[in-house]
């Protein structure tokens, strides 16, 4: 259920930002989505999902990545 219902919505947002420009949303949108992805990765023991959240934080293009956040 986590993957079919919730993760698909989060995955769509983190990759496409609802069709908006990548910098349209502020960090308060990107960071909770990364936290949610991280939590799902831990809860379901999926290292690939966990690593994707870490990669989004370290190297992402949105305002929630560490490069644009600080």
PDB file of N, CA, C and O in Angstrom:
ATOM      1  N   UNK A   1       0.824  -1.198   0.000  1.00  0.00           N
ATOM      2  CA  UNK A   1       0.000   0.000   0.000  1.00  0.00           C
ATOM      3  C   UNK A   1       0.870   1.265   0.000  1.00  0.00           C
ATOM      4  O   UNK A   1       0.547   2.252  -0.661  1.00  0.00           O
ATOM      5  N   UNK A   2       1.966   1.219   0.744  1.00  0.00           N
ATOM      6  CA  UNK A   2       2.841   2.395   0.773  1.00  0.00           C
ATOM      7  C   UNK A   2       3.343   2.746  -0.620  1.00  0.00           C
ATOM      8  O   UNK A   2       3.402   3.920  -0.987  1.00  0.00           O
ATOM      9  N   UNK A   3       3.705   1.730  -1.393  1.00  0.00           N
ATOM     10  CA  UNK A   3       4.249   1.998  -2.726  1.00  0.00           C
ATOM     11  C   UNK A   3       3.159   2.308  -3.744  1.00  0.00           C
ATOM     12  O   UNK A   3       3.306   3.232  -4.544  1.00  0.00           O
ATOM     13  N   UNK A   4       2.081   1.558  -3.724  1.00  0.00           N
ATOM     14  CA  UNK A   4       1.053   1.758  -4.753  1.00  0.00           C
ATOM     15  C   UNK A   4       0.263   3.045  -4.540  1.00  0.00           C
ATOM     16  O   UNK A   4      -0.160   3.674  -5.510  1.00  0.00           O
ATOM     17  N   UNK A   5       0.063   3.433  -3.322  1.00  0.00           N
ATOM     18  CA  UNK A   5      -0.783   4.601  -3.043  1.00  0.00           C
ATOM     19  C   UNK A   5       0.035   5.864  -2.758  1.00  0.00           C
ATOM     20  O   UNK A   5      -0.107   6.868  -3.456  1.00  0.00           O
ATOM     21  N   UNK A   6       0.864   5.814  -1.763  1.00  0.00           N
ATOM     22  CA  UNK A   6       1.547   7.016  -1.290  1.00  0.00           C
ATOM     23  C   UNK A   6       2.843   7.320  -2.036  1.00  0.00           C
ATOM     24  O   UNK A   6       3.082   8.460  -2.434  1.00  0.00           O
ATOM     25  N   UNK A   7       3.675   6.304  -2.224  1.00  0.00           N
ATOM     26  CA  UNK A   7       4.983   6.547  -2.838  1.00  0.00           C
ATOM     27  C   UNK A   7       4.851   7.004  -4.283  1.00  0.00           C
ATOM     28  O   UNK A   7       5.667   7.793  -4.757  1.00  0.00           O
ATOM     29  N   UNK A   8       3.849   6.526  -4.980  1.00  0.00           N
ATOM     30  CA  UNK A   8       3.675   6.956  -6.375  1.00  0.00           C
ATOM     31  C   UNK A   8       3.361   8.450  -6.456  1.00  0.00           C
ATOM     32  O   UNK A   8       3.803   9.124  -7.386  1.00  0.00           O
ATOM     33  N   UNK A   9       2.606   8.967  -5.497  1.00  0.00           N
ATOM     34  CA  UNK A   9       2.321  10.406  -5.471  1.00  0.00           C
ATOM     35  C   UNK A   9       3.579  11.209  -5.157  1.00  0.00           C
ATOM     36  O   UNK A   9       3.856  12.222  -5.799  1.00  0.00           O
ATOM     37  N   UNK A  10       4.327  10.755  -4.179  1.00  0.00           N
ATOM     38  CA  UNK A  10       5.551  11.456  -3.793  1.00  0.00           C
ATOM     39  C   UNK A  10       6.565  11.386  -4.911  1.00  0.00           C
ATOM     40  O   UNK A  10       7.238  12.374  -5.205  1.00  0.00           O
ATOM     41  N   UNK A  11       6.682  10.231  -5.539  1.00  0.00           N
ATOM     42  CA  UNK A  11       7.649  10.058  -6.609  1.00  0.00           C
ATOM     43  C   UNK A  11       7.344  10.993  -7.776  1.00  0.00           C
ATOM     44  O   UNK A  11       8.253  11.563  -8.379  1.00  0.00           O
ATOM     45  N   UNK A  12       6.072  11.143  -8.087  1.00  0.00           N
ATOM     46  CA  UNK A  12       5.684  12.061  -9.152  1.00  0.00           C
ATOM     47  C   UNK A  12       6.028  13.498  -8.824  1.00  0.00           C
ATOM     48  O   UNK A  12       6.464  14.250  -9.696  1.00  0.00           O
ATOM     49  N   UNK A  13       5.835  13.883  -7.576  1.00  0.00           N
ATOM     50  CA  UNK A  13       6.165  15.251  -7.187  1.00  0.00           C
ATOM     51  C   UNK A  13       7.668  15.480  -7.207  1.00  0.00           C
ATOM     52  O   UNK A  13       8.137  16.483  -7.746  1.00  0.00           O
ATOM     53  N   UNK A  14       8.419  14.568  -6.630  1.00  0.00           N
ATOM     54  CA  UNK A  14       9.861  14.800  -6.531  1.00  0.00           C
ATOM     55  C   UNK A  14      10.541  14.799  -7.896  1.00  0.00           C
ATOM     56  O   UNK A  14      11.575  15.446  -8.059  1.00  0.00           O
ATOM     57  N   UNK A  15       9.997  14.098  -8.869  1.00  0.00           N
ATOM     58  CA  UNK A  15      10.612  14.064 -10.198  1.00  0.00           C
ATOM     59  C   UNK A  15      10.110  15.167 -11.117  1.00  0.00           C
ATOM     60  O   UNK A  15      10.880  15.698 -11.917  1.00  0.00           O
ATOM     61  N   UNK A  16       8.828  15.521 -11.017  1.00  0.00           N
ATOM     62  CA  UNK A  16       8.244  16.442 -11.990  1.00  0.00           C
ATOM     63  C   UNK A  16       7.728  17.746 -11.390  1.00  0.00           C
ATOM     64  O   UNK A  16       7.402  18.673 -12.132  1.00  0.00           O
ATOM     65  N   UNK A  17       7.648  17.836 -10.064  1.00  0.00           N
ATOM     66  CA  UNK A  17       7.156  19.035  -9.387  1.00  0.00           C
ATOM     67  C   UNK A  17       5.821  19.522  -9.974  1.00  0.00           C
ATOM     68  O   UNK A  17       5.626  20.713 -10.217  1.00  0.00           O
ATOM     69  N   UNK A  18       4.925  18.577 -10.190  1.00  0.00           N
ATOM     70  CA  UNK A  18       3.576  18.864 -10.707  1.00  0.00           C
ATOM     71  C   UNK A  18       3.594  19.653 -12.013  1.00  0.00           C
ATOM     72  O   UNK A  18       2.691  20.444 -12.282  1.00  0.00           O
ATOM     73  N   UNK A  19       4.618  19.433 -12.810  1.00  0.00           N
ATOM     74  CA  UNK A  19       4.713  20.103 -14.107  1.00  0.00           C
ATOM     75  C   UNK A  19       5.240  21.534 -14.041  1.00  0.00           C
ATOM     76  O   UNK A  19       5.315  22.210 -15.067  1.00  0.00           O
ATOM     77  N   UNK A  20       5.595  21.991 -12.879  1.00  0.00           N
ATOM     78  CA  UNK A  20       6.126  23.354 -12.714  1.00  0.00           C
ATOM     79  C   UNK A  20       7.644  23.359 -12.909  1.00  0.00           C
ATOM     80  O   UNK A  20       8.275  22.304 -12.976  1.00  0.00           O
ATOM     81  N   UNK A  21       8.218  24.558 -12.999  1.00  0.00           N
ATOM     82  CA  UNK A  21       9.675  24.674 -13.042  1.00  0.00           C
ATOM     83  C   UNK A  21      10.248  24.111 -11.745  1.00  0.00           C
ATOM     84  O   UNK A  21       9.595  24.131 -10.702  1.00  0.00           O
ATOM     85  N   UNK A  22      11.470  23.613 -11.826  1.00  0.00           N
ATOM     86  CA  UNK A  22      12.083  22.926 -10.691  1.00  0.00           C
ATOM     87  C   UNK A  22      12.216  23.834  -9.467  1.00  0.00           C
ATOM     88  O   UNK A  22      12.177  23.347  -8.337  1.00  0.00           O
ATOM     89  N   UNK A  23      12.369  25.133  -9.669  1.00  0.00           N
ATOM     90  CA  UNK A  23      12.531  26.043  -8.528  1.00  0.00           C
ATOM     91  C   UNK A  23      11.228  26.735  -8.130  1.00  0.00           C
ATOM     92  O   UNK A  23      11.250  27.687  -7.350  1.00  0.00           O
ATOM     93  N   UNK A  24      10.113  26.275  -8.650  1.00  0.00           N
ATOM     94  CA  UNK A  24       8.820  26.891  -8.325  1.00  0.00           C
ATOM     95  C   UNK A  24       8.445  26.682  -6.858  1.00  0.00           C
ATOM     96  O   UNK A  24       7.944  27.598  -6.206  1.00  0.00           O
ATOM     97  N   UNK A  25       8.687  25.486  -6.346  1.00  0.00           N
ATOM     98  CA  UNK A  25       8.327  25.160  -4.962  1.00  0.00           C
ATOM     99  C   UNK A  25       9.474  25.490  -4.026  1.00  0.00           C
ATOM    100  O   UNK A  25      10.641  25.309  -4.373  1.00  0.00           O
ATOM    101  N   UNK A  26       9.142  25.970  -2.850  1.00  0.00           N
ATOM    102  CA  UNK A  26      10.153  26.307  -1.858  1.00  0.00           C
ATOM    103  C   UNK A  26      10.609  25.054  -1.123  1.00  0.00           C
ATOM    104  O   UNK A  26      10.085  23.967  -1.362  1.00  0.00           O
ATOM    105  N   UNK A  27      11.571  25.201  -0.242  1.00  0.00           N
ATOM    106  CA  UNK A  27      12.123  24.065   0.496  1.00  0.00           C
ATOM    107  C   UNK A  27      11.076  23.390   1.369  1.00  0.00           C
ATOM    108  O   UNK A  27      11.188  22.196   1.644  1.00  0.00           O
ATOM    109  N   UNK A  28      10.056  24.129   1.812  1.00  0.00           N
ATOM    110  CA  UNK A  28       9.045  23.525   2.671  1.00  0.00           C
ATOM    111  C   UNK A  28       8.172  22.521   1.913  1.00  0.00           C
ATOM    112  O   UNK A  28       7.372  21.824   2.537  1.00  0.00           O
ATOM    113  N   UNK A  29       8.301  22.431   0.610  1.00  0.00           N
ATOM    114  CA  UNK A  29       7.644  21.382  -0.176  1.00  0.00           C
ATOM    115  C   UNK A  29       8.611  20.230  -0.422  1.00  0.00           C
ATOM    116  O   UNK A  29       8.231  19.066  -0.292  1.00  0.00           O
ATOM    117  N   UNK A  30       9.829  20.534  -0.767  1.00  0.00           N
ATOM    118  CA  UNK A  30      10.790  19.497  -1.119  1.00  0.00           C
ATOM    119  C   UNK A  30      11.260  18.688   0.088  1.00  0.00           C
ATOM    120  O   UNK A  30      11.334  17.462   0.013  1.00  0.00           O
ATOM    121  N   UNK A  31      11.571  19.340   1.173  1.00  0.00           N
ATOM    122  CA  UNK A  31      12.118  18.636   2.333  1.00  0.00           C
ATOM    123  C   UNK A  31      11.144  17.615   2.939  1.00  0.00           C
ATOM    124  O   UNK A  31      11.573  16.498   3.230  1.00  0.00           O
ATOM    125  N   UNK A  32       9.865  17.933   3.144  1.00  0.00           N
ATOM    126  CA  UNK A  32       8.958  16.896   3.656  1.00  0.00           C
ATOM    127  C   UNK A  32       8.811  15.710   2.699  1.00  0.00           C
ATOM    128  O   UNK A  32       8.644  14.575   3.145  1.00  0.00           O
ATOM    129  N   UNK A  33       8.870  15.963   1.399  1.00  0.00           N
ATOM    130  CA  UNK A  33       8.806  14.854   0.455  1.00  0.00           C
ATOM    131  C   UNK A  33      10.040  13.970   0.556  1.00  0.00           C
ATOM    132  O   UNK A  33       9.936  12.747   0.461  1.00  0.00           O
ATOM    133  N   UNK A  34      11.202  14.576   0.748  1.00  0.00           N
ATOM    134  CA  UNK A  34      12.413  13.778   0.931  1.00  0.00           C
ATOM    135  C   UNK A  34      12.349  12.996   2.236  1.00  0.00           C
ATOM    136  O   UNK A  34      12.766  11.839   2.288  1.00  0.00           O
ATOM    137  N   UNK A  35      11.831  13.615   3.286  1.00  0.00           N
ATOM    138  CA  UNK A  35      11.671  12.915   4.570  1.00  0.00           C
ATOM    139  C   UNK A  35      10.722  11.736   4.439  1.00  0.00           C
ATOM    140  O   UNK A  35      10.970  10.664   4.992  1.00  0.00           O
ATOM    141  N   UNK A  36       9.639  11.936   3.705  1.00  0.00           N
ATOM    142  CA  UNK A  36       8.668  10.881   3.487  1.00  0.00           C
ATOM    143  C   UNK A  36       9.300   9.718   2.713  1.00  0.00           C
ATOM    144  O   UNK A  36       9.084   8.553   3.047  1.00  0.00           O
ATOM    145  N   UNK A  37      10.079  10.042   1.681  1.00  0.00           N
ATOM    146  CA  UNK A  37      10.756   9.017   0.895  1.00  0.00           C
ATOM    147  C   UNK A  37      11.758   8.253   1.762  1.00  0.00           C
ATOM    148  O   UNK A  37      11.864   7.031   1.667  1.00  0.00           O
ATOM    149  N   UNK A  38      12.477   8.968   2.591  1.00  0.00           N
ATOM    150  CA  UNK A  38      13.446   8.357   3.490  1.00  0.00           C
ATOM    151  C   UNK A  38      12.751   7.416   4.468  1.00  0.00           C
ATOM    152  O   UNK A  38      13.223   6.303   4.703  1.00  0.00           O
ATOM    153  N   UNK A  39      11.638   7.857   5.037  1.00  0.00           N
ATOM    154  CA  UNK A  39      10.896   7.040   6.002  1.00  0.00           C
ATOM    155  C   UNK A  39      10.337   5.778   5.353  1.00  0.00           C
ATOM    156  O   UNK A  39      10.368   4.709   5.962  1.00  0.00           O
ATOM    157  N   UNK A  40       9.833   5.885   4.143  1.00  0.00           N
ATOM    158  CA  UNK A  40       9.329   4.699   3.451  1.00  0.00           C
ATOM    159  C   UNK A  40      10.468   3.724   3.175  1.00  0.00           C
ATOM    160  O   UNK A  40      10.294   2.512   3.305  1.00  0.00           O
ATOM    161  N   UNK A  41      11.612   4.237   2.801  1.00  0.00           N
ATOM    162  CA  UNK A  41      12.766   3.379   2.569  1.00  0.00           C
ATOM    163  C   UNK A  41      13.182   2.622   3.810  1.00  0.00           C
ATOM    164  O   UNK A  41      13.518   1.441   3.730  1.00  0.00           O
ATOM    165  N   UNK A  42      13.166   3.282   4.956  1.00  0.00           N
ATOM    166  CA  UNK A  42      13.529   2.633   6.216  1.00  0.00           C
ATOM    167  C   UNK A  42      12.454   1.634   6.628  1.00  0.00           C
ATOM    168  O   UNK A  42      12.764   0.501   6.999  1.00  0.00           O
ATOM    169  N   UNK A  43      11.212   2.046   6.565  1.00  0.00           N
ATOM    170  CA  UNK A  43      10.104   1.192   7.017  1.00  0.00           C
ATOM    171  C   UNK A  43       9.979  -0.083   6.189  1.00  0.00           C
ATOM    172  O   UNK A  43       9.701  -1.152   6.732  1.00  0.00           O
ATOM    173  N   UNK A  44      10.181   0.023   4.897  1.00  0.00           N
ATOM    174  CA  UNK A  44      10.022  -1.144   4.022  1.00  0.00           C
ATOM    175  C   UNK A  44      11.351  -1.842   3.738  1.00  0.00           C
ATOM    176  O   UNK A  44      11.399  -2.799   2.965  1.00  0.00           O
ATOM    177  N   UNK A  45      12.426  -1.368   4.361  1.00  0.00           N
ATOM    178  CA  UNK A  45      13.755  -1.941   4.184  1.00  0.00           C
ATOM    179  C   UNK A  45      14.166  -1.938   2.720  1.00  0.00           C
ATOM    180  O   UNK A  45      14.667  -2.934   2.199  1.00  0.00           O
ATOM    181  N   UNK A  46      13.945  -0.798   2.063  1.00  0.00           N
ATOM    182  CA  UNK A  46      14.314  -0.632   0.659  1.00  0.00           C
ATOM    183  C   UNK A  46      15.450   0.368   0.582  1.00  0.00           C
ATOM    184  O   UNK A  46      15.236   1.577   0.669  1.00  0.00           O
ATOM    185  N   UNK A  47      16.634  -0.136   0.423  1.00  0.00           N
ATOM    186  CA  UNK A  47      17.826   0.698   0.383  1.00  0.00           C
ATOM    187  C   UNK A  47      17.819   1.640  -0.825  1.00  0.00           C
ATOM    188  O   UNK A  47      18.346   2.749  -0.743  1.00  0.00           O
ATOM    189  N   UNK A  48      17.225   1.207  -1.951  1.00  0.00           N
ATOM    190  CA  UNK A  48      17.192   2.048  -3.140  1.00  0.00           C
ATOM    191  C   UNK A  48      16.348   3.300  -2.931  1.00  0.00           C
ATOM    192  O   UNK A  48      16.700   4.375  -3.419  1.00  0.00           O
ATOM    193  N   UNK A  49      15.243   3.170  -2.214  1.00  0.00           N
ATOM    194  CA  UNK A  49      14.389   4.326  -1.929  1.00  0.00           C
ATOM    195  C   UNK A  49      15.092   5.263  -0.953  1.00  0.00           C
ATOM    196  O   UNK A  49      15.067   6.482  -1.120  1.00  0.00           O
ATOM    197  N   UNK A  50      15.713   4.687   0.057  1.00  0.00           N
ATOM    198  CA  UNK A  50      16.478   5.473   1.022  1.00  0.00           C
ATOM    199  C   UNK A  50      17.595   6.255   0.322  1.00  0.00           C
ATOM    200  O   UNK A  50      17.766   7.449   0.565  1.00  0.00           O
ATOM    201  N   UNK A  51      18.346   5.583  -0.538  1.00  0.00           N
ATOM    202  CA  UNK A  51      19.444   6.241  -1.260  1.00  0.00           C
ATOM    203  C   UNK A  51      18.935   7.326  -2.197  1.00  0.00           C
ATOM    204  O   UNK A  51      19.604   8.340  -2.394  1.00  0.00           O
ATOM    205  N   UNK A  52      17.771   7.122  -2.770  1.00  0.00           N
ATOM    206  CA  UNK A  52      17.206   8.151  -3.655  1.00  0.00           C
ATOM    207  C   UNK A  52      16.906   9.428  -2.873  1.00  0.00           C
ATOM    208  O   UNK A  52      17.131  10.528  -3.378  1.00  0.00           O
ATOM    209  N   UNK A  53      16.399   9.295  -1.644  1.00  0.00           N
ATOM    210  CA  UNK A  53      16.131  10.461  -0.809  1.00  0.00           C
ATOM    211  C   UNK A  53      17.423  11.193  -0.472  1.00  0.00           C
ATOM    212  O   UNK A  53      17.476  12.422  -0.508  1.00  0.00           O
ATOM    213  N   UNK A  54      18.447  10.445  -0.149  1.00  0.00           N
ATOM    214  CA  UNK A  54      19.744  11.053   0.167  1.00  0.00           C
ATOM    215  C   UNK A  54      20.321  11.754  -1.062  1.00  0.00           C
ATOM    216  O   UNK A  54      20.869  12.850  -0.952  1.00  0.00           O
ATOM    217  N   UNK A  55      20.200  11.132  -2.217  1.00  0.00           N
ATOM    218  CA  UNK A  55      20.687  11.736  -3.451  1.00  0.00           C
ATOM    219  C   UNK A  55      19.927  13.006  -3.785  1.00  0.00           C
ATOM    220  O   UNK A  55      20.524  13.990  -4.222  1.00  0.00           O
ATOM    221  N   UNK A  56      18.605  12.996  -3.581  1.00  0.00           N
ATOM    222  CA  UNK A  56      17.805  14.209  -3.822  1.00  0.00           C
ATOM    223  C   UNK A  56      18.269  15.345  -2.924  1.00  0.00           C
ATOM    224  O   UNK A  56      18.321  16.498  -3.351  1.00  0.00           O
ATOM    225  N   UNK A  57      18.605  15.023  -1.681  1.00  0.00           N
ATOM    226  CA  UNK A  57      19.049  16.061  -0.755  1.00  0.00           C
ATOM    227  C   UNK A  57      20.427  16.598  -1.136  1.00  0.00           C
ATOM    228  O   UNK A  57      20.663  17.806  -1.098  1.00  0.00           O
ATOM    229  N   UNK A  58      21.318  15.705  -1.498  1.00  0.00           N
ATOM    230  CA  UNK A  58      22.694  16.121  -1.783  1.00  0.00           C
ATOM    231  C   UNK A  58      22.874  16.724  -3.175  1.00  0.00           C
ATOM    232  O   UNK A  58      23.635  17.677  -3.343  1.00  0.00           O
ATOM    233  N   UNK A  59      22.179  16.175  -4.177  1.00  0.00           N
ATOM    234  CA  UNK A  59      22.453  16.573  -5.556  1.00  0.00           C
ATOM    235  C   UNK A  59      21.215  17.014  -6.323  1.00  0.00           C
ATOM    236  O   UNK A  59      21.295  17.226  -7.533  1.00  0.00           O
ATOM    237  N   UNK A  60      20.080  17.159  -5.661  1.00  0.00           N
ATOM    238  CA  UNK A  60      18.851  17.522  -6.347  1.00  0.00           C
ATOM    239  C   UNK A  60      18.875  18.933  -6.901  1.00  0.00           C
ATOM    240  O   UNK A  60      19.726  19.744  -6.537  1.00  0.00           O
ATOM    241  N   UNK A  61      17.933  19.215  -7.783  1.00  0.00           N
ATOM    242  CA  UNK A  61      17.851  20.528  -8.417  1.00  0.00           C
ATOM    243  C   UNK A  61      16.806  21.432  -7.772  1.00  0.00           C
ATOM    244  O   UNK A  61      16.767  22.628  -8.060  1.00  0.00           O
ATOM    245  N   UNK A  62      15.963  20.883  -6.910  1.00  0.00           N
ATOM    246  CA  UNK A  62      14.916  21.677  -6.273  1.00  0.00           C
ATOM    247  C   UNK A  62      15.443  22.513  -5.122  1.00  0.00           C
ATOM    248  O   UNK A  62      16.604  22.377  -4.733  1.00  0.00           O
ATOM    249  N   UNK A  63      14.611  23.365  -4.581  1.00  0.00           N
ATOM    250  CA  UNK A  63      15.017  24.251  -3.490  1.00  0.00           C
ATOM    251  C   UNK A  63      15.217  23.520  -2.168  1.00  0.00           C
ATOM    252  O   UNK A  63      15.691  24.122  -1.205  1.00  0.00           O
ATOM    253  N   UNK A  64      14.874  22.256  -2.098  1.00  0.00           N
ATOM    254  CA  UNK A  64      15.103  21.481  -0.887  1.00  0.00           C
ATOM    255  C   UNK A  64      16.465  20.828  -0.830  1.00  0.00           C
ATOM    256  O   UNK A  64      16.850  20.300   0.213  1.00  0.00           O
ATOM    257  N   UNK A  65      17.203  20.851  -1.927  1.00  0.00           N
ATOM    258  CA  UNK A  65      18.547  20.256  -1.897  1.00  0.00           C
ATOM    259  C   UNK A  65      19.481  21.173  -1.120  1.00  0.00           C
ATOM    260  O   UNK A  65      19.257  22.380  -1.026  1.00  0.00           O
ATOM    261  N   UNK A  66      20.514  20.588  -0.575  1.00  0.00           N
ATOM    262  CA  UNK A  66      21.404  21.339   0.304  1.00  0.00           C
ATOM    263  C   UNK A  66      22.094  22.491  -0.444  1.00  0.00           C
ATOM    264  O   UNK A  66      22.398  23.522   0.157  1.00  0.00           O
ATOM    265  N   UNK A  67      22.335  22.325  -1.725  1.00  0.00           N
ATOM    266  CA  UNK A  67      23.001  23.384  -2.495  1.00  0.00           C
ATOM    267  C   UNK A  67      22.142  24.651  -2.585  1.00  0.00           C
ATOM    268  O   UNK A  67      22.671  25.759  -2.494  1.00  0.00           O
ATOM    269  N   UNK A  68      20.846  24.502  -2.760  1.00  0.00           N
ATOM    270  CA  UNK A  68      19.963  25.648  -2.907  1.00  0.00           C
ATOM    271  C   UNK A  68      19.302  26.064  -1.602  1.00  0.00           C
ATOM    272  O   UNK A  68      18.759  27.164  -1.495  1.00  0.00           O
ATOM    273  N   UNK A  69      19.349  25.193  -0.625  1.00  0.00           N
ATOM    274  CA  UNK A  69      18.703  25.457   0.658  1.00  0.00           C
ATOM    275  C   UNK A  69      19.511  26.433   1.504  1.00  0.00           C
ATOM    276  O   UNK A  69      18.949  27.323   2.143  1.00  0.00           O
ATOM    277  N   UNK A  70      20.816  26.265   1.504  1.00  0.00           N
ATOM    278  CA  UNK A  70      21.685  27.056   2.389  1.00  0.00           C
ATOM    279  C   UNK A  70      22.007  28.386   1.725  1.00  0.00           C
ATOM    280  O   UNK A  70      22.725  29.205   2.299  1.00  0.00           O
TER     281      UNK A  70
END
